[in-house]
Structure formats: C-alpha cells, structure tokens
Amino acid sequence: MEQDFTKFYKQFLDEWGYDAQSNVCIEEMSELTKALCKYARFGKENAPQEIKDNVIEEIADVLNMAEQMAYYFGEENVTKVRQRKMARTLNKLNNL
C-alpha cells in the first residue's frame, strides 16, 4: 500500500479545488460505511464475493481521498499525529 500518488494530488486539487474534493472524500467515507454495514449484515463467512469486492473498492476510494486530504493539510503533520496515535494504541494494547 505504499505506492505514491502524491504527484497527482496537487493536480486534482488544482483542477477541482478543496471544496469539491473534500465533499468527494465525505461521499466515499459514507459509501465505505454502507459497504461495511452490508458486509456485517451478511456475516463475514456468508458474505458473497460481490459484497467483499465492494468493500475493497470503497477502501481504495477512501484511502485515495484521505491521502489527498493529508496532502492538502500537510502530510508531515498527519504523519506525526498518526505516529502518536499508533503509539498510544500500542501502549493500551500492551497494558491489557
């Protein structure tokens, strides 16, 4: 999952702007929520491949848009916060 699409984010934001792209991000997150709910409704073992494929598709869309938002707000800042949050979660896990 480490393919770098950063070179495209500026192009997308320059073409469509933050407002449009942030709205697309919101839409994609909603679509992932719906896909995950549908997957849960079927049950992990019983979900047809079509449902699983849709979850994968929506994860890809959300990752693309979230990375674009990270580019807009500053990837370095987002990375720092992610690292802090991962450390906090690992600390919680280790103290169970």
MISE-546682 format. One record per atom (N, C-alpha, C): chain; x, y, z; residue in three letters; atom name. Coordinates in Angstrom, 3 decimals. Each point is the difference from the previous one (the first is absolute). Example, Ala and Ser with C-alpha at 12.3 -4.5 7.8 and 13.67 -1.06 7.14 Angstrom:
% MISE-546682
['A'; [13.190; -5.690; 7.800]; 'Ala'; 'N'] ['A'; [-0.890; 1.190; 0.000]; 'Ala'; 'CA'] ['A'; [0.900; 1.200; 0.000]; 'Ala'; 'C'] ['A'; [-0.350; 1.050; -0.720]; 'Ser'; 'N'] ['A'; [0.820; 1.190; 0.060]; 'Ser'; 'CA'] ['A'; [-0.770; 1.090; 0.730]; 'Ser'; 'C'] 
//
This chain:
% MISE-546682
['A'; [0.816; -1.202; 0.000]; 'Met'; 'N'] ['A'; [-0.816; 1.202; 0.000]; 'Met'; 'CA'] ['A'; [0.850; 1.252; 0.000]; 'Met'; 'C'] ['A'; [1.212; -0.123; -0.354]; 'Glu'; 'N'] ['A'; [0.893; 1.147; 0.064]; 'Glu'; 'CA'] ['A'; [0.224; 0.683; -1.348]; 'Glu'; 'C'] ['A'; [-0.837; -0.270; -0.986]; 'Gln'; 'N'] ['A'; [0.164; 0.693; -1.275]; 'Gln'; 'CA'] ['A'; [-0.268; 1.482; 0.227]; 'Gln'; 'C'] ['A'; [0.843; 0.833; -0.578]; 'Asp'; 'N'] ['A'; [-0.082; 1.442; 0.238]; 'Asp'; 'CA'] ['A'; [-0.801; 0.674; -1.109]; 'Asp'; 'C'] ['A'; [-1.152; 0.494; 0.375]; 'Phe'; 'N'] ['A'; [-0.863; 0.730; -0.936]; 'Phe'; 'CA'] ['A'; [0.075; 1.506; 0.239]; 'Phe'; 'C'] ['A'; [0.927; 0.424; 0.859]; 'Thr'; 'N'] ['A'; [0.098; 1.405; 0.390]; 'Thr'; 'CA'] ['A'; [0.087; 0.924; -1.204]; 'Thr'; 'C'] ['A'; [0.708; -0.433; -1.033]; 'Lys'; 'N'] ['A'; [0.172; 0.876; -1.167]; 'Lys'; 'CA'] ['A'; [-1.330; 0.354; -0.658]; 'Lys'; 'C'] ['A'; [-1.030; -0.823; 0.238]; 'Phe'; 'N'] ['A'; [-1.301; 0.265; -0.602]; 'Phe'; 'CA'] ['A'; [-0.876; 0.910; 0.869]; 'Phe'; 'C'] ['A'; [0.245; 0.007; 1.312]; 'Tyr'; 'N'] ['A'; [-0.889; 0.725; 0.905]; 'Tyr'; 'CA'] ['A'; [-0.051; 1.492; -0.300]; 'Tyr'; 'C'] ['A'; [1.140; 0.607; -0.261]; 'Lys'; 'N'] ['A'; [0.022; 1.426; -0.341]; 'Lys'; 'CA'] ['A'; [-0.817; 0.247; -1.265]; 'Lys'; 'C'] ['A'; [0.169; -0.873; -0.974]; 'Gln'; 'N'] ['A'; [-0.738; 0.125; -1.255]; 'Gln'; 'CA'] ['A'; [-1.515; -0.072; 0.249]; 'Gln'; 'C'] ['A'; [-0.434; -0.952; 0.812]; 'Phe'; 'N'] ['A'; [-1.428; -0.146; 0.293]; 'Phe'; 'CA'] ['A'; [-0.532; 1.218; 0.742]; 'Phe'; 'C'] ['A'; [0.748; 0.430; 1.007]; 'Leu'; 'N'] ['A'; [-0.443; 1.155; 0.790]; 'Leu'; 'CA'] ['A'; [0.015; 1.279; -0.822]; 'Leu'; 'C'] ['A'; [0.996; 0.146; -0.871]; 'Asp'; 'N'] ['A'; [0.036; 1.175; -0.871]; 'Asp'; 'CA'] ['A'; [-1.179; 0.007; -0.969]; 'Asp'; 'C'] ['A'; [-0.363; -1.163; -0.496]; 'Glu'; 'N'] ['A'; [-1.086; -0.100; -0.990]; 'Glu'; 'CA'] ['A'; [-1.379; 0.182; 0.630]; 'Glu'; 'C'] ['A'; [-0.249; -0.696; 1.111]; 'Trp'; 'N'] ['A'; [-1.347; -0.016; 0.563]; 'Trp'; 'CA'] ['A'; [-0.135; 0.791; 1.289]; 'Trp'; 'C'] ['A'; [1.107; 0.300; 0.657]; 'Gly'; 'N'] ['A'; [-0.040; 0.805; 1.219]; 'Gly'; 'CA'] ['A'; [-0.294; -0.818; 1.250]; 'Gly'; 'C'] ['A'; [0.356; 0.612; 1.126]; 'Tyr'; 'N'] ['A'; [-0.183; -0.666; 1.296]; 'Tyr'; 'CA'] ['A'; [-1.465; -0.320; 0.280]; 'Tyr'; 'C'] ['A'; [-0.895; 0.957; -0.232]; 'Asp'; 'N'] ['A'; [-1.410; -0.212; 0.353]; 'Asp'; 'CA'] ['A'; [-0.571; -1.231; -0.697]; 'Asp'; 'C'] ['A'; [0.222; -0.108; -1.288]; 'Ala'; 'N'] ['A'; [-0.513; -1.149; -0.749]; 'Ala'; 'CA'] ['A'; [0.649; -1.291; 0.469]; 'Ala'; 'C'] ['A'; [1.314; 0.018; 0.192]; 'Gln'; 'N'] ['A'; [0.709; -1.222; 0.378]; 'Gln'; 'CA'] ['A'; [-0.341; -0.431; 1.423]; 'Gln'; 'C'] ['A'; [-0.195; 0.955; 0.900]; 'Ser'; 'N'] ['A'; [-0.388; -0.382; 1.364]; 'Ser'; 'CA'] ['A'; [-1.403; -0.596; 0.004]; 'Ser'; 'C'] ['A'; [-0.885; 0.511; -0.857]; 'Asn'; 'N'] ['A'; [-1.335; -0.591; -0.116]; 'Asn'; 'CA'] ['A'; [0.069; -1.418; -0.562]; 'Asn'; 'C'] ['A'; [0.859; -0.224; -0.972]; 'Val'; 'N'] ['A'; [0.178; -1.352; -0.535]; 'Val'; 'CA'] ['A'; [0.532; -0.919; 1.096]; 'Val'; 'C'] ['A'; [0.918; 0.502; 0.813]; 'Cys'; 'N'] ['A'; [0.535; -0.782; 1.113]; 'Cys'; 'CA'] ['A'; [-1.128; -0.419; 0.935]; 'Cys'; 'C'] ['A'; [-0.869; 0.920; 0.339]; 'Ile'; 'N'] ['A'; [-1.138; -0.294; 0.875]; 'Ile'; 'CA'] ['A'; [-0.897; -1.056; -0.644]; 'Ile'; 'C'] ['A'; [-0.280; 0.161; -1.278]; 'Glu'; 'N'] ['A'; [-0.832; -0.977; -0.719]; 'Glu'; 'CA'] ['A'; [0.625; -1.389; 0.026]; 'Glu'; 'C'] ['A'; [1.300; -0.062; -0.243]; 'Glu'; 'N'] ['A'; [0.681; -1.299; -0.027]; 'Glu'; 'CA'] ['A'; [-0.001; -0.653; 1.383]; 'Glu'; 'C'] ['A'; [0.175; 0.797; 1.051]; 'Met'; 'N'] ['A'; [-0.042; -0.562; 1.352]; 'Met'; 'CA'] ['A'; [-1.389; -0.559; 0.294]; 'Met'; 'C'] ['A'; [-1.019; 0.687; -0.461]; 'Ser'; 'N'] ['A'; [-1.370; -0.473; 0.177]; 'Ser'; 'CA'] ['A'; [-0.226; -1.309; -0.754]; 'Ser'; 'C'] ['A'; [0.520; -0.088; -1.204]; 'Glu'; 'N'] ['A'; [-0.140; -1.223; -0.792]; 'Glu'; 'CA'] ['A'; [0.725; -1.169; 0.658]; 'Glu'; 'C'] ['A'; [1.155; 0.256; 0.612]; 'Leu'; 'N'] ['A'; [0.706; -1.062; 0.719]; 'Leu'; 'CA'] ['A'; [-0.801; -0.427; 1.223]; 'Leu'; 'C'] ['A'; [-0.568; 0.945; 0.707]; 'Thr'; 'N'] ['A'; [-0.834; -0.324; 1.152]; 'Thr'; 'CA'] ['A'; [-1.145; -0.917; -0.419]; 'Thr'; 'C'] ['A'; [-0.652; 0.350; -1.084]; 'Lys'; 'N'] ['A'; [-1.121; -0.803; -0.506]; 'Lys'; 'CA'] ['A'; [0.473; -1.399; -0.402]; 'Lys'; 'C'] ['A'; [1.134; -0.085; -0.685]; 'Ala'; 'N'] ['A'; [0.519; -1.294; -0.440]; 'Ala'; 'CA'] ['A'; [0.361; -0.886; 1.195]; 'Ala'; 'C'] ['A'; [0.609; 0.596; 1.032]; 'Leu'; 'N'] ['A'; [0.361; -0.771; 1.197]; 'Leu'; 'CA'] ['A'; [-1.238; -0.460; 0.758]; 'Leu'; 'C'] ['A'; [-1.014; 0.835; 0.057]; 'Cys'; 'N'] ['A'; [-1.250; -0.391; 0.652]; 'Cys'; 'CA'] ['A'; [-0.648; -1.170; -0.740]; 'Cys'; 'C'] ['A'; [0.016; 0.064; -1.308]; 'Lys'; 'N'] ['A'; [-0.566; -1.087; -0.807]; 'Lys'; 'CA'] ['A'; [0.787; -1.286; 0.207]; 'Lys'; 'C'] ['A'; [1.328; 0.110; 0.043]; 'Tyr'; 'N'] ['A'; [0.861; -1.159; 0.254]; 'Tyr'; 'CA'] ['A'; [-0.326; -0.606; 1.368]; 'Tyr'; 'C'] ['A'; [-0.169; 0.839; 1.006]; 'Ala'; 'N'] ['A'; [-0.330; -0.477; 1.347]; 'Ala'; 'CA'] ['A'; [-1.378; -0.653; 0.028]; 'Ala'; 'C'] ['A'; [-0.925; 0.561; -0.738]; 'Arg'; 'N'] ['A'; [-1.354; -0.542; -0.037]; 'Arg'; 'CA'] ['A'; [-0.006; -1.426; -0.559]; 'Arg'; 'C'] ['A'; [0.820; -0.257; -1.020]; 'Phe'; 'N'] ['A'; [0.098; -1.345; -0.575]; 'Phe'; 'CA'] ['A'; [0.768; -0.944; 0.920]; 'Phe'; 'C'] ['A'; [0.900; 0.545; 0.781]; 'Gly'; 'N'] ['A'; [0.884; -0.822; 0.823]; 'Gly'; 'CA'] ['A'; [1.267; -0.301; -0.777]; 'Gly'; 'C'] ['A'; [1.118; 0.038; 0.685]; 'Lys'; 'N'] ['A'; [1.303; -0.143; -0.673]; 'Lys'; 'CA'] ['A'; [0.089; -1.283; -0.821]; 'Lys'; 'C'] ['A'; [-0.502; -1.091; 0.541]; 'Glu'; 'N'] ['A'; [0.132; -1.276; -0.690]; 'Glu'; 'CA'] ['A'; [-0.996; -0.150; -1.150]; 'Glu'; 'C'] ['A'; [-1.123; 0.708; 0.073]; 'Asn'; 'N'] ['A'; [-1.066; -0.171; -0.981]; 'Asn'; 'CA'] ['A'; [-0.053; 1.082; -1.072]; 'Asn'; 'C'] ['A'; [0.794; 1.027; 0.145]; 'Ala'; 'N'] ['A'; [-0.061; 1.113; -0.956]; 'Ala'; 'CA'] ['A'; [0.465; -0.475; -1.377]; 'Ala'; 'C'] ['A'; [-0.799; 0.266; -1.026]; 'Pro'; 'N'] ['A'; [0.421; -0.371; -1.350]; 'Pro'; 'CA'] ['A'; [1.226; 0.812; -0.444]; 'Pro'; 'C'] ['A'; [0.716; -0.535; -0.949]; 'Gln'; 'N'] ['A'; [1.213; 0.669; -0.487]; 'Gln'; 'CA'] ['A'; [-0.301; 1.415; -0.496]; 'Gln'; 'C'] ['A'; [-1.157; 0.187; -0.582]; 'Glu'; 'N'] ['A'; [-0.399; 1.323; -0.501]; 'Glu'; 'CA'] ['A'; [0.000; 1.035; 1.130]; 'Glu'; 'C'] ['A'; [-0.458; -0.398; 1.174]; 'Ile'; 'N'] ['A'; [-0.024; 0.902; 1.160]; 'Ile'; 'CA'] ['A'; [1.424; 0.286; 0.450]; 'Ile'; 'C'] ['A'; [0.834; -1.030; 0.068]; 'Lys'; 'N'] ['A'; [1.399; 0.180; 0.397]; 'Lys'; 'CA'] ['A'; [0.732; 0.890; -0.995]; 'Lys'; 'C'] ['A'; [-0.248; -0.222; -1.288]; 'Asp'; 'N'] ['A'; [0.641; 0.819; -1.037]; 'Asp'; 'CA'] ['A'; [-0.400; 1.468; 0.134]; 'Asp'; 'C'] ['A'; [-1.269; 0.235; 0.361]; 'Asn'; 'N'] ['A'; [-0.460; 1.377; 0.173]; 'Asn'; 'CA'] ['A'; [0.693; 0.660; 1.181]; 'Asn'; 'C'] ['A'; [0.215; -0.739; 1.096]; 'Val'; 'N'] ['A'; [0.721; 0.542; 1.148]; 'Val'; 'CA'] ['A'; [1.415; 0.389; -0.419]; 'Val'; 'C'] ['A'; [0.662; -0.872; -0.742]; 'Ile'; 'N'] ['A'; [1.357; 0.285; -0.480]; 'Ile'; 'CA'] ['A'; [0.017; 1.251; -0.864]; 'Ile'; 'C'] ['A'; [-0.956; 0.107; -0.892]; 'Glu'; 'N'] ['A'; [-0.117; 1.178; -0.881]; 'Glu'; 'CA'] ['A'; [-0.154; 1.278; 0.810]; 'Glu'; 'C'] ['A'; [-0.856; -0.041; 1.002]; 'Glu'; 'N'] ['A'; [-0.255; 1.191; 0.809]; 'Glu'; 'CA'] ['A'; [1.191; 0.337; 0.893]; 'Glu'; 'C'] ['A'; [0.712; -1.008; 0.497]; 'Ile'; 'N'] ['A'; [1.224; 0.261; 0.766]; 'Ile'; 'CA'] ['A'; [0.995; 0.755; -0.872]; 'Ile'; 'C'] ['A'; [0.165; -0.455; -1.246]; 'Ala'; 'N'] ['A'; [0.934; 0.664; -0.923]; 'Ala'; 'CA'] ['A'; [-0.411; 1.448; -0.236]; 'Ala'; 'C'] ['A'; [-1.290; 0.231; -0.197]; 'Asp'; 'N'] ['A'; [-0.480; 1.368; -0.223]; 'Asp'; 'CA'] ['A'; [0.272; 0.885; 1.218]; 'Asp'; 'C'] ['A'; [-0.277; -0.513; 1.188]; 'Val'; 'N'] ['A'; [0.209; 0.777; 1.221]; 'Val'; 'CA'] ['A'; [1.485; 0.283; 0.211]; 'Val'; 'C'] ['A'; [0.845; -1.009; -0.212]; 'Leu'; 'N'] ['A'; [1.439; 0.226; 0.152]; 'Leu'; 'CA'] ['A'; [0.488; 1.078; -0.961]; 'Leu'; 'C'] ['A'; [-0.454; -0.061; -1.246]; 'Asn'; 'N'] ['A'; [0.413; 1.014; -0.978]; 'Asn'; 'CA'] ['A'; [-0.431; 1.398; 0.433]; 'Asn'; 'C'] ['A'; [-1.214; 0.121; 0.475]; 'Met'; 'N'] ['A'; [-0.488; 1.320; 0.395]; 'Met'; 'CA'] ['A'; [0.623; 0.452; 1.317]; 'Met'; 'C'] ['A'; [0.185; -0.920; 0.942]; 'Ala'; 'N'] ['A'; [0.615; 0.368; 1.274]; 'Ala'; 'CA'] ['A'; [1.446; 0.447; -0.217]; 'Ala'; 'C'] ['A'; [0.706; -0.683; -0.868]; 'Glu'; 'N'] ['A'; [1.378; 0.410; -0.307]; 'Glu'; 'CA'] ['A'; [0.018; 1.366; -0.679]; 'Glu'; 'C'] ['A'; [-1.001; 0.266; -0.826]; 'Gln'; 'N'] ['A'; [-0.090; 1.311; -0.641]; 'Gln'; 'CA'] ['A'; [-0.247; 1.094; 1.040]; 'Gln'; 'C'] ['A'; [-0.838; -0.285; 0.981]; 'Met'; 'N'] ['A'; [-0.244; 0.958; 1.079]; 'Met'; 'CA'] ['A'; [1.260; 0.178; 0.842]; 'Met'; 'C'] ['A'; [0.742; -1.086; 0.233]; 'Ala'; 'N'] ['A'; [1.264; 0.099; 0.742]; 'Ala'; 'CA'] ['A'; [0.983; 0.886; -0.760]; 'Ala'; 'C'] ['A'; [0.040; -0.142; -1.300]; 'Tyr'; 'N'] ['A'; [0.860; 0.854; -0.831]; 'Tyr'; 'CA'] ['A'; [-0.405; 1.459; 0.187]; 'Tyr'; 'C'] ['A'; [-1.288; 0.266; -0.040]; 'Tyr'; 'N'] ['A'; [-0.498; 1.368; 0.120]; 'Tyr'; 'CA'] ['A'; [0.342; 0.603; 1.366]; 'Tyr'; 'C'] ['A'; [-0.184; -0.766; 1.063]; 'Phe'; 'N'] ['A'; [0.207; 0.513; 1.352]; 'Phe'; 'CA'] ['A'; [1.431; -0.134; 0.494]; 'Phe'; 'C'] ['A'; [0.826; -0.713; -0.736]; 'Gly'; 'N'] ['A'; [1.402; -0.157; 0.366]; 'Gly'; 'CA'] ['A'; [0.314; -1.419; 0.425]; 'Gly'; 'C'] ['A'; [0.610; -0.734; -0.909]; 'Glu'; 'N'] ['A'; [0.286; -1.415; 0.256]; 'Glu'; 'CA'] ['A'; [0.883; -0.205; 1.228]; 'Glu'; 'C'] ['A'; [0.944; 0.896; 0.206]; 'Glu'; 'N'] ['A'; [0.896; -0.137; 1.148]; 'Glu'; 'CA'] ['A'; [-0.784; 0.103; 1.304]; 'Glu'; 'C'] ['A'; [-0.923; 0.956; 0.070]; 'Asn'; 'N'] ['A'; [-0.826; 0.176; 1.189]; 'Asn'; 'CA'] ['A'; [-0.881; -1.218; 0.246]; 'Asn'; 'C'] ['A'; [-0.594; -0.507; -1.057]; 'Val'; 'N'] ['A'; [-0.862; -1.178; 0.119]; 'Val'; 'CA'] ['A'; [0.821; -1.204; 0.449]; 'Val'; 'C'] ['A'; [1.183; -0.165; -0.559]; 'Thr'; 'N'] ['A'; [0.870; -1.122; 0.378]; 'Thr'; 'CA'] ['A'; [0.363; 0.065; 1.478]; 'Thr'; 'C'] ['A'; [0.327; 1.181; 0.496]; 'Lys'; 'N'] ['A'; [0.336; 0.156; 1.420]; 'Lys'; 'CA'] ['A'; [-1.162; -0.417; 0.896]; 'Lys'; 'C'] ['A'; [-1.192; 0.445; -0.354]; 'Val'; 'N'] ['A'; [-1.172; -0.338; 0.806]; 'Val'; 'CA'] ['A'; [-0.289; -1.499; -0.099]; 'Val'; 'C'] ['A'; [0.131; -0.577; -1.185]; 'Arg'; 'N'] ['A'; [-0.210; -1.449; -0.159]; 'Arg'; 'CA'] ['A'; [0.976; -0.781; 0.866]; 'Arg'; 'C'] ['A'; [1.261; 0.407; 0.001]; 'Gln'; 'N'] ['A'; [0.999; -0.687; 0.811]; 'Gln'; 'CA'] ['A'; [-0.340; 0.084; 1.479]; 'Gln'; 'C'] ['A'; [-0.419; 1.174; 0.443]; 'Arg'; 'N'] ['A'; [-0.372; 0.186; 1.396]; 'Arg'; 'CA'] ['A'; [-1.185; -0.891; 0.362]; 'Arg'; 'C'] ['A'; [-0.991; -0.048; -0.875]; 'Lys'; 'N'] ['A'; [-1.186; -0.795; 0.268]; 'Lys'; 'CA'] ['A'; [0.308; -1.502; -0.038]; 'Lys'; 'C'] ['A'; [0.868; -0.426; -0.903]; 'Met'; 'N'] ['A'; [0.396; -1.415; -0.043]; 'Met'; 'CA'] ['A'; [0.736; -0.378; 1.280]; 'Met'; 'C'] ['A'; [0.893; 0.864; 0.453]; 'Ala'; 'N'] ['A'; [0.745; -0.264; 1.238]; 'Ala'; 'CA'] ['A'; [-0.961; -0.099; 1.180]; 'Ala'; 'C'] ['A'; [-0.978; 0.886; 0.048]; 'Arg'; 'N'] ['A'; [-0.985; -0.015; 1.083]; 'Arg'; 'CA'] ['A'; [-0.801; -1.303; -0.012]; 'Arg'; 'C'] ['A'; [-0.429; -0.433; -1.187]; 'Thr'; 'N'] ['A'; [-0.773; -1.236; -0.109]; 'Thr'; 'CA'] ['A'; [0.848; -1.213; 0.359]; 'Thr'; 'C'] ['A'; [1.240; -0.023; -0.451]; 'Leu'; 'N'] ['A'; [0.904; -1.094; 0.362]; 'Leu'; 'CA'] ['A'; [0.227; -0.046; 1.503]; 'Leu'; 'C'] ['A'; [0.109; 1.164; 0.602]; 'Asn'; 'N'] ['A'; [0.187; 0.072; 1.449]; 'Asn'; 'CA'] ['A'; [-1.222; -0.588; 0.722]; 'Asn'; 'C'] ['A'; [-1.198; 0.336; -0.479]; 'Lys'; 'N'] ['A'; [-1.221; -0.559; 0.571]; 'Lys'; 'CA'] ['A'; [-0.011; -1.522; -0.139]; 'Lys'; 'C'] ['A'; [0.366; -0.482; -1.173]; 'Leu'; 'N'] ['A'; [0.013; -1.434; -0.262]; 'Leu'; 'CA'] ['A'; [0.988; -0.716; 0.920]; 'Leu'; 'C'] ['A'; [1.153; 0.589; 0.167]; 'Asn'; 'N'] ['A'; [1.036; -0.616; 0.839]; 'Asn'; 'CA'] ['A'; [-0.358; 0.032; 1.480]; 'Asn'; 'C'] ['A'; [-0.917; 0.863; 0.385]; 'Asn'; 'N'] ['A'; [-0.399; 0.103; 1.416]; 'Asn'; 'CA'] ['A'; [-1.307; -0.721; 0.308]; 'Asn'; 'C'] ['A'; [-0.479; -0.818; -0.923]; 'Leu'; 'N'] ['A'; [-1.238; -0.768; 0.255]; 'Leu'; 'CA'] ['A'; [0.256; -1.123; 0.981]; 'Leu'; 'C'] 
//
